[in-house]
Amino acid sequence: MKILIVDDEVNVVELIKFNLELNNYETETSYHGLDALEKIYKNNFDLVVLDNMLPGMKGVEIIKKIKQNRVTRKLPILMLTANSSQVDIIHGLNVGADDYLTKPFSVQELLARVNSLIRRSSSDNFSVPLIFDDFSIFEDEFKLTVRGIETSITKKEFELLLYMVKKPNMLITRNVLLKEIWGKEYPGTSRTVDVHMMSLRKKIELNTKQPKYIKTIIGEGYKFVKE
């Protein structure tokens, strides 16, 4: 089990790291909000121990981004806060933290909460694969198989395909896809969507000129066809 520890206080990070590794957890550390988010996107962690007050980006903002991302949204988060205010704690839980600890905390309580979150996460059932005639999507494993062979796929392609298949036979405009997959602040254009759709077709369609699954609705957007 691999845990990311995020806090800008070196002594706190070292305390947590020492005790987690003493209990056979693998750890990685970060002292900056933006660095932590980048590591979360690039690695497969089983849990994040996350301080709220961080340079670069606050913990609650990191939690929001983790939970909004289809790949990382199930990642368990133990929030640390130096403020025991009920308002701050409730806010953290409302945006997606799974549990919290207020500083100072005992090592025994930290380990108990980490173990509890790990057990809870491990006992969750994996989502059922989404199976179609020519391809299957394994959401929890971030895996796409096409005609029985695992196929490489980028994070955005995976998010886009997953979003489309969960809204079968529904017209979805390019602007909606751009907003939902890339975010409101993304400066790209609808061409970004077209390029990714073209790449997806090459991966899942037998005939890209007459696609079976991803249909273009001229002047409107796209539709994932499920018979």
C-alpha positions as CSV (number, residue, x, y, z in Angstrom):
1,M,0.0,0.0,0.0
2,K,1.4,3.4,-1.0
3,I,0.5,6.6,0.8
4,L,1.2,10.2,-0.2
5,I,2.0,12.5,2.8
6,V,1.4,16.2,2.1
7,D,2.3,18.8,4.6
8,D,4.6,21.9,4.6
9,E,5.8,21.1,8.1
10,V,8.9,18.9,7.8
11,N,8.7,17.5,11.3
12,V,5.0,16.5,10.8
13,V,5.9,14.8,7.5
14,E,8.8,12.9,9.0
15,L,6.7,11.8,12.0
16,I,4.0,10.4,9.8
17,K,6.4,8.9,7.3
18,F,8.4,7.1,10.1
19,N,5.3,5.6,11.7
20,L,3.6,4.5,8.5
21,E,6.8,2.8,7.2
22,L,7.1,1.2,10.6
23,N,3.7,-0.3,9.9
24,N,4.8,-1.6,6.4
25,Y,3.3,1.2,4.3
26,E,5.2,2.6,1.4
27,T,5.3,6.4,1.5
28,E,6.0,9.4,-0.7
29,T,6.1,13.0,0.5
30,S,5.2,16.4,-0.8
31,Y,5.5,19.9,0.8
32,H,3.6,22.0,-1.8
33,G,0.0,21.9,-3.0
34,L,0.7,22.0,-6.7
35,D,3.5,19.4,-6.5
36,A,1.1,17.1,-4.5
37,L,-1.6,17.3,-7.1
38,E,0.9,16.5,-9.9
39,K,2.1,13.5,-8.0
40,I,-1.5,12.3,-7.4
41,Y,-2.2,12.5,-11.2
42,K,1.0,10.7,-12.1
43,N,1.0,7.9,-9.5
44,N,-1.3,5.3,-8.1
45,F,-1.6,5.9,-4.4
46,D,-3.9,4.0,-2.0
47,L,-4.4,6.9,0.3
48,V,-3.4,10.6,0.7
49,V,-2.8,12.2,4.1
50,L,-3.3,15.9,3.3
51,D,-2.8,19.0,5.3
52,N,-5.2,21.9,4.5
53,M,-2.9,24.9,4.8
54,L,-0.4,24.4,2.0
55,P,1.7,26.7,-0.2
56,G,0.6,26.8,-3.8
57,M,-2.9,25.3,-3.3
58,K,-5.0,24.7,-0.2
59,G,-5.9,21.1,0.8
60,V,-9.6,21.6,0.2
61,E,-8.9,22.8,-3.4
62,I,-6.8,19.7,-4.0
63,I,-9.6,17.5,-2.6
64,K,-12.0,19.1,-5.0
65,K,-9.8,18.4,-8.0
66,I,-9.2,14.8,-6.9
67,K,-12.9,14.1,-6.5
68,Q,-13.8,15.8,-9.8
69,N,-11.3,13.7,-11.8
70,R,-12.8,10.4,-13.0
71,V,-9.5,8.6,-12.5
72,T,-8.7,9.8,-9.0
73,R,-12.1,10.4,-7.5
74,K,-12.1,7.2,-5.5
75,L,-8.8,7.9,-3.8
76,P,-9.3,8.0,0.0
77,I,-8.2,11.2,1.7
78,L,-7.4,11.8,5.3
79,M,-7.4,15.6,5.9
80,L,-5.2,17.2,8.5
81,T,-6.1,20.5,9.9
82,A,-4.7,22.8,12.6
83,N,-8.1,24.4,13.0
84,S,-10.6,22.4,15.0
85,S,-13.5,24.6,13.9
86,Q,-16.5,22.6,13.0
87,V,-17.1,24.8,10.0
88,D,-13.6,24.0,8.5
89,I,-14.0,20.3,9.2
90,I,-17.5,20.1,7.7
91,H,-16.3,22.0,4.6
92,G,-13.4,19.6,4.1
93,L,-15.8,16.6,4.4
94,N,-18.3,18.2,2.1
95,V,-15.8,18.7,-0.7
96,G,-14.8,15.0,-0.5
97,A,-12.4,14.2,2.4
98,D,-13.1,10.8,3.8
99,D,-11.9,11.5,7.3
100,Y,-10.0,14.1,9.3
101,L,-7.5,14.6,12.1
102,T,-6.9,17.9,14.0
103,K,-3.3,18.8,15.0
104,P,-1.8,17.9,17.3
105,F,-2.8,14.3,16.9
106,S,-1.6,11.0,18.5
107,V,0.3,8.5,16.3
108,Q,-2.1,5.8,17.5
109,E,-5.1,7.7,16.2
110,L,-3.4,8.5,12.9
111,L,-2.6,4.8,12.3
112,A,-6.2,3.8,13.4
113,R,-7.7,6.2,10.9
114,V,-5.3,5.2,8.1
115,N,-5.9,1.5,8.6
116,S,-9.7,2.1,8.7
117,L,-9.6,4.0,5.4
118,I,-7.4,1.5,3.7
119,R,-9.7,-1.4,4.8
120,R,-12.8,0.5,3.7
121,S,-11.2,1.2,0.3
122,S,-10.0,-2.3,-0.2
123,S,-13.4,-3.8,0.6
124,D,-15.2,-1.6,-1.9
125,N,-16.3,-3.6,-4.9
126,F,-14.7,-2.8,-8.2
127,S,-17.1,-1.3,-10.7
128,V,-18.5,-3.7,-13.3
129,P,-16.6,-3.5,-16.6
130,L,-18.4,-1.7,-19.4
131,I,-18.5,-4.4,-22.1
132,F,-19.4,-3.8,-25.7
133,D,-19.0,-5.9,-28.8
134,D,-15.6,-4.6,-29.8
135,F,-14.2,-3.1,-26.6
136,S,-14.4,-3.1,-22.8
137,I,-13.7,-0.4,-20.2
138,F,-12.3,-1.3,-16.8
139,E,-12.9,2.0,-15.0
140,D,-11.1,1.2,-11.7
141,E,-8.1,-0.2,-13.5
142,F,-7.9,2.6,-16.0
143,K,-7.8,0.0,-18.7
144,L,-9.2,-0.3,-22.2
145,T,-9.3,-3.6,-24.1
146,V,-10.2,-3.7,-27.8
147,R,-11.2,-7.1,-29.3
148,G,-9.6,-8.8,-26.3
149,I,-6.3,-6.9,-26.4
150,E,-5.3,-4.2,-23.9
151,T,-4.9,-0.9,-25.8
152,S,-2.9,2.2,-24.7
153,I,-5.0,5.2,-24.0
154,T,-4.3,8.7,-22.6
155,K,-6.0,10.0,-19.5
156,K,-8.2,12.5,-21.4
157,E,-9.1,9.9,-24.0
158,F,-10.2,7.5,-21.2
159,E,-12.2,10.2,-19.4
160,L,-13.8,11.2,-22.7
161,L,-14.8,7.7,-23.7
162,L,-16.1,6.9,-20.2
163,Y,-18.2,10.1,-20.2
164,M,-19.7,9.2,-23.6
165,V,-20.5,5.6,-22.9
166,K,-22.3,6.6,-19.7
167,K,-24.6,8.8,-21.7
168,P,-25.6,6.4,-24.5
169,N,-27.6,7.6,-27.5
170,M,-27.5,11.2,-26.3
171,L,-26.3,14.1,-28.3
172,I,-23.5,15.9,-26.5
173,T,-22.1,19.1,-27.8
174,R,-18.4,19.9,-28.2
175,N,-18.7,22.7,-25.7
176,V,-20.2,20.4,-23.1
177,L,-17.5,17.9,-23.6
178,L,-14.8,20.6,-23.4
179,K,-16.2,21.8,-20.1
180,E,-16.8,18.4,-18.5
181,I,-13.5,16.8,-19.5
182,W,-11.1,19.7,-19.7
183,G,-12.7,22.0,-17.2
184,K,-14.2,25.5,-17.3
185,E,-10.8,27.3,-17.3
186,Y,-9.3,25.3,-20.2
187,P,-8.3,27.7,-23.0
188,G,-8.7,25.2,-25.8
189,T,-11.3,25.1,-28.6
190,S,-13.8,22.5,-29.9
191,R,-11.0,21.3,-32.2
192,T,-9.4,19.7,-29.0
193,V,-12.5,17.5,-28.8
194,D,-12.4,16.6,-32.4
195,V,-8.8,15.5,-32.3
196,H,-9.4,13.2,-29.2
197,M,-12.5,11.8,-30.9
198,M,-10.5,11.0,-34.0
199,S,-7.9,9.2,-31.8
200,L,-10.6,7.2,-30.0
201,R,-12.2,6.1,-33.2
202,K,-8.9,4.7,-34.4
203,K,-8.7,2.7,-31.3
204,I,-12.2,1.2,-31.0
205,E,-13.8,1.4,-34.4
206,L,-13.2,-1.3,-37.1
207,N,-14.2,1.3,-39.7
208,T,-13.4,4.9,-38.8
209,K,-15.2,6.2,-42.0
210,Q,-18.4,4.5,-40.9
211,P,-18.1,4.4,-37.1
212,K,-20.3,2.0,-35.2
213,Y,-20.0,3.7,-31.8
214,I,-18.9,7.3,-32.0
215,K,-21.2,9.2,-34.3
216,T,-20.7,12.8,-35.5
217,I,-23.8,14.9,-35.5
218,I,-22.9,17.6,-38.0
219,G,-23.0,21.1,-36.6
220,E,-23.9,19.8,-33.2
221,G,-21.5,17.4,-31.5
222,Y,-21.2,13.7,-30.9
223,K,-23.3,10.7,-29.8
224,F,-22.2,7.3,-28.5
225,V,-24.5,4.7,-30.0
226,K,-25.4,1.8,-27.9
227,E,-27.7,-0.7,-29.7
